[in-house]
Amino acid sequence: MRLAAATWAPVWHDRPGAWLDRYRSALAQIRADRDTLVVFPEYAALEAAFHGAGGGSAAEWMARGAASFDSYCDGIRTLVSETGATILGGSGFARDGEGIVNRALFCAPEGEVAVEKRMPTPYERTLGLRPGRPAPLIETRFGALAAIICYDSEFPLIARSYAEAGAEILLVPSCTDTEQGASRVEIGCRARALEGQMLVAMAPLVGEVPECEVVDVNLGRAAVFCPPDTGLPPDGTLAAGPRNAPGFAILNGLEAERERARKGGQVGVRGHWTETETGPRAFPRTILR
């Protein structure tokens, strides 16, 4: 089994539905099949709306993205049916009652689950994006996994709740427009791998789409991280894709690497979490000045 995290560069198309041909070609290139788990980035679903006239405000793109989100999900279902692969589709704007959330479709031959961003960024909050619902732990043939979106990875307790529930793999689609943002998500993913003794796959959006204000500039690289421990890479990187360019980070032998990450060696952070909760909640203050 293998895990493929995409560094995906969306493009503008001359017709509706052309995005699906790009996805189909990319999956064929990596020979995605029933033993392949694929992760696409945050806001990659907007590519389904990248045709016709460009421009417009971020608020207008929220509405435009929400209008095309269902057709994007239908395309992901088609790809799963064609290849047999399990795919976490790119996230996008989706209607939730009267509001809009950042949602992705996790789709497998056995069924599907919606994943929503729990923690909108300050920028997303100015647009009125709503916090999403917690997604379930998903039991799959690849192992027990969870998916959290971009900014969520910077909050340790979100990932910890999944690790305590038994998650072995954490999927993190992301979208950042600065090198600092890309670094924050990567640092968060590395930390979550160490703390939870799990594999963490990061899939960022890259490239430029000047016609769309929401994703006009995008930076990052796909990677699969693990705890840097006995029998694992010294820097905790199991696979990495190109930086700021399209491609995939592909981890072969997923089962073995998943077990090595869970086993631990020199440290066992996940098993020692409760020990950090037994100390005082309020600390005395010592002034030395």
C-alpha positions as CSV (number, residue, x, y, z in Angstrom):
1,M,0.0,0.0,0.0
2,R,1.1,3.6,-0.6
3,L,0.2,7.1,0.3
4,A,0.4,9.9,-2.3
5,A,0.2,13.5,-1.1
6,A,-0.2,16.0,-4.0
7,T,1.5,19.3,-4.4
8,W,-1.2,20.5,-6.7
9,A,-1.2,23.6,-9.0
10,P,-4.7,24.5,-10.2
11,V,-5.1,26.2,-13.6
12,W,-7.7,28.2,-15.4
13,H,-9.7,26.2,-18.0
14,D,-11.5,26.9,-21.3
15,R,-14.5,24.8,-20.4
16,P,-16.4,23.3,-17.4
17,G,-15.3,19.9,-16.4
18,A,-11.8,20.1,-17.8
19,W,-10.3,20.0,-14.3
20,L,-11.4,16.3,-14.1
21,D,-9.2,15.4,-17.1
22,R,-6.2,16.8,-15.2
23,Y,-7.0,14.8,-12.1
24,R,-7.5,11.7,-14.2
25,S,-4.1,12.2,-15.9
26,A,-2.3,12.8,-12.7
27,L,-3.7,9.6,-11.1
28,A,-2.8,7.7,-14.2
29,Q,0.8,9.0,-14.0
30,I,1.2,7.7,-10.4
31,R,-0.7,4.5,-11.3
32,A,-3.3,5.0,-8.6
33,D,-5.2,1.8,-7.7
34,R,-7.0,0.1,-4.9
35,D,-3.8,0.1,-2.8
36,T,-3.3,3.9,-3.1
37,L,-4.4,6.6,-0.7
38,V,-4.3,10.0,-2.4
39,V,-4.6,13.5,-0.7
40,F,-5.3,16.7,-2.6
41,P,-4.9,20.2,-1.1
42,E,-7.0,22.7,0.6
43,Y,-9.1,24.9,-1.8
44,A,-8.2,22.6,-4.7
45,A,-11.9,22.1,-5.2
46,L,-12.1,25.7,-6.5
47,E,-10.6,24.5,-9.8
48,A,-14.0,23.2,-10.7
49,A,-15.1,26.9,-11.0
50,F,-12.0,28.0,-12.9
51,H,-13.6,28.6,-16.3
52,G,-15.4,31.5,-18.0
53,A,-14.8,35.1,-16.6
54,G,-12.2,35.6,-13.9
55,G,-11.9,38.2,-11.3
56,G,-14.3,39.1,-8.4
57,S,-14.0,39.6,-4.7
58,A,-13.2,36.8,-2.2
59,A,-16.8,36.9,-1.1
60,E,-18.0,36.4,-4.6
61,W,-15.5,33.4,-4.9
62,M,-17.0,31.9,-1.8
63,A,-20.4,31.8,-3.6
64,R,-18.9,30.7,-6.9
65,G,-16.9,27.9,-5.2
66,A,-20.0,26.7,-3.2
67,A,-22.0,26.6,-6.5
68,S,-19.4,24.2,-8.1
69,F,-18.5,22.1,-5.0
70,D,-21.1,19.4,-5.6
71,S,-19.9,18.8,-9.1
72,Y,-16.3,18.6,-7.9
73,C,-17.3,15.9,-5.4
74,D,-19.1,14.0,-8.1
75,G,-15.8,14.1,-10.1
76,I,-13.9,12.7,-7.1
77,R,-16.5,9.9,-6.9
78,T,-16.0,9.2,-10.5
79,L,-12.2,8.9,-10.1
80,V,-12.6,6.6,-7.1
81,S,-14.9,4.4,-9.2
82,E,-12.5,4.4,-12.2
83,T,-9.3,3.7,-10.2
84,G,-10.3,1.9,-7.0
85,A,-8.1,4.4,-5.1
86,T,-9.2,6.1,-1.9
87,I,-9.1,9.9,-2.3
88,L,-9.3,12.9,0.0
89,G,-10.5,15.4,-2.5
90,G,-9.4,19.0,-2.3
91,S,-11.4,21.2,0.0
92,G,-13.5,24.1,-1.0
93,F,-16.4,26.4,0.0
94,A,-19.6,24.4,0.7
95,R,-23.0,25.5,1.8
96,D,-24.0,24.7,5.4
97,G,-27.5,26.0,6.0
98,E,-27.3,29.8,5.6
99,G,-23.5,29.8,5.9
100,I,-20.4,28.5,4.2
101,V,-17.7,26.1,5.5
102,N,-14.4,24.8,4.2
103,R,-15.2,21.2,3.3
104,A,-13.5,18.2,1.7
105,L,-14.8,14.8,0.6
106,F,-13.0,11.7,1.8
107,C,-14.1,9.1,-0.7
108,A,-13.3,5.3,-0.8
109,P,-14.8,2.4,-2.7
110,E,-16.4,1.4,0.6
111,G,-18.1,4.8,1.3
112,E,-17.4,8.5,2.0
113,V,-17.1,11.0,4.8
114,A,-17.2,14.8,4.8
115,V,-14.3,16.6,6.5
116,E,-14.6,20.3,7.5
117,K,-12.1,22.8,8.7
118,R,-12.5,23.4,12.4
119,M,-10.5,26.5,12.8
120,P,-10.9,29.2,10.1
121,T,-7.9,31.5,9.8
122,P,-8.2,35.2,10.7
123,Y,-8.6,36.0,7.0
124,E,-11.3,33.4,6.6
125,R,-13.1,34.8,9.6
126,T,-13.2,38.2,8.0
127,L,-15.0,36.6,5.0
128,G,-17.6,35.0,7.4
129,L,-16.4,31.4,6.9
130,R,-18.0,29.3,9.6
131,P,-16.1,26.7,11.8
132,G,-16.8,23.2,10.6
133,R,-17.9,20.1,12.5
134,P,-15.4,17.6,13.9
135,A,-14.9,14.8,11.4
136,P,-15.0,11.1,12.6
137,L,-12.1,8.8,13.0
138,I,-12.1,6.8,9.7
139,E,-11.3,3.1,9.8
140,T,-9.9,2.1,6.4
141,R,-7.8,-0.7,4.9
142,F,-4.9,1.7,5.1
143,G,-5.3,2.0,8.9
144,A,-7.2,4.3,11.2
145,L,-7.0,7.8,9.9
146,A,-8.2,11.4,10.4
147,A,-8.2,14.5,8.2
148,I,-7.8,18.0,9.4
149,I,-7.4,21.1,7.2
150,C,-4.5,23.5,7.2
151,Y,-4.8,25.9,10.2
152,D,-6.2,23.0,12.2
153,S,-2.8,21.4,12.2
154,E,-1.4,24.2,14.3
155,F,-3.6,23.3,17.2
156,P,-2.2,20.3,19.1
157,L,-5.4,19.3,20.9
158,I,-7.3,18.7,17.7
159,A,-4.8,16.1,16.5
160,R,-4.3,14.7,19.9
161,S,-8.0,13.8,20.2
162,Y,-7.7,11.7,17.1
163,A,-4.4,10.1,18.2
164,E,-6.1,9.2,21.5
165,A,-9.0,7.7,19.6
166,G,-6.5,5.5,17.7
167,A,-5.5,7.4,14.6
168,E,-2.4,6.1,12.9
169,I,-2.4,8.5,9.9
170,L,-3.3,12.2,9.8
171,L,-4.1,13.8,6.4
172,V,-3.5,17.6,6.2
173,P,-4.5,19.4,3.0
174,S,-3.3,23.0,3.1
175,C,-3.1,26.3,1.2
176,T,-0.8,29.2,2.2
177,D,0.3,32.2,0.3
178,T,3.7,33.0,2.0
179,E,6.8,30.9,2.9
180,Q,6.1,31.7,6.5
181,G,2.6,30.2,6.2
182,A,4.0,27.1,4.5
183,S,6.6,26.7,7.3
184,R,3.9,27.0,10.0
185,V,1.9,24.2,8.5
186,E,5.0,22.0,8.0
187,I,6.1,22.7,11.6
188,G,2.7,21.8,12.8
189,C,2.6,18.6,10.8
190,R,6.0,17.5,12.1
191,A,5.0,18.3,15.6
192,R,1.8,16.3,15.3
193,A,3.7,13.3,14.0
194,L,6.1,13.4,17.0
195,E,3.4,14.0,19.6
196,G,0.9,11.4,18.2
197,Q,3.5,8.8,17.0
198,M,1.7,8.8,13.7
199,L,2.2,9.4,10.0
200,V,1.2,12.9,8.9
201,A,0.7,13.6,5.2
202,M,0.7,17.3,4.1
203,A,-0.7,18.2,0.7
204,P,-0.4,21.9,-0.3
205,L,-1.7,24.0,-3.1
206,V,1.0,25.7,-5.2
207,G,1.2,28.1,-8.2
208,E,-0.6,31.2,-9.2
209,V,-4.2,31.8,-10.2
210,P,-4.5,35.6,-10.7
211,E,-8.1,35.2,-11.8
212,C,-9.1,34.1,-8.3
213,E,-8.4,36.3,-5.3
214,V,-8.7,33.4,-2.8
215,V,-5.8,31.4,-4.3
216,D,-3.9,33.9,-6.4
217,V,-0.5,32.9,-4.9
218,N,0.2,29.5,-3.3
219,L,3.4,28.0,-1.8
220,G,4.6,24.8,-0.2
221,R,5.6,21.2,-0.8
222,A,3.9,17.9,-0.2
223,A,5.5,15.6,2.4
224,V,4.9,12.6,4.7
225,F,6.3,12.9,8.2
226,C,6.9,10.5,11.0
227,P,8.4,10.7,14.5
228,P,12.3,10.9,14.1
229,D,12.9,7.8,16.1
230,T,14.5,4.4,16.0
231,G,14.3,2.8,12.5
232,L,12.9,6.0,11.0
233,P,14.5,8.9,9.1
234,P,16.6,11.2,11.3
235,D,14.6,14.2,10.2
236,G,11.3,12.5,10.3
237,T,10.6,12.9,6.5
238,L,9.5,9.7,4.8
239,A,8.6,11.3,1.5
240,A,8.7,14.8,-0.1
241,G,7.5,16.3,-3.3
242,P,8.9,19.3,-5.2
243,R,8.7,22.7,-3.5
244,N,6.4,25.3,-5.1
245,A,5.9,23.0,-8.1
246,P,3.4,20.3,-9.0
247,G,4.1,16.7,-8.1
248,F,3.5,14.1,-5.4
249,A,5.2,12.9,-2.2
250,I,4.8,9.1,-2.5
251,L,5.3,6.8,0.4
252,N,5.5,3.1,-0.5
253,G,5.2,0.4,2.1
254,L,2.7,2.4,4.0
255,E,1.8,-0.5,6.4
256,A,5.4,-1.0,7.6
257,E,6.1,2.7,8.1
258,R,2.8,3.1,10.0
259,E,3.7,0.4,12.4
260,R,7.2,1.7,12.9
261,A,5.8,5.2,13.8
262,R,3.4,3.7,16.3
263,K,5.9,1.5,17.9
264,G,8.3,4.2,19.2
265,G,11.8,3.6,20.4
266,Q,13.8,6.1,22.3
267,V,10.7,8.1,23.2
268,G,7.0,7.5,23.7
269,V,5.4,10.9,23.8
270,R,1.8,9.6,23.1
271,G,2.0,7.2,26.0
272,H,3.3,9.9,28.4
273,W,0.7,12.6,27.7
274,T,-1.3,11.9,30.8
275,E,1.8,12.5,33.0
276,T,1.9,16.1,31.8
277,E,-1.7,16.6,33.2
278,T,-0.9,15.8,36.8
279,G,1.0,19.0,37.7
280,P,-0.4,22.3,38.9
281,R,-2.8,24.3,36.7
282,A,-1.6,27.6,38.2
283,F,2.1,28.3,38.9
284,P,3.6,30.5,41.5
285,R,5.4,33.6,40.2
286,T,9.1,34.1,41.0
287,I,10.5,37.5,40.2
288,L,14.3,37.8,39.6
289,R,15.1,41.3,38.4
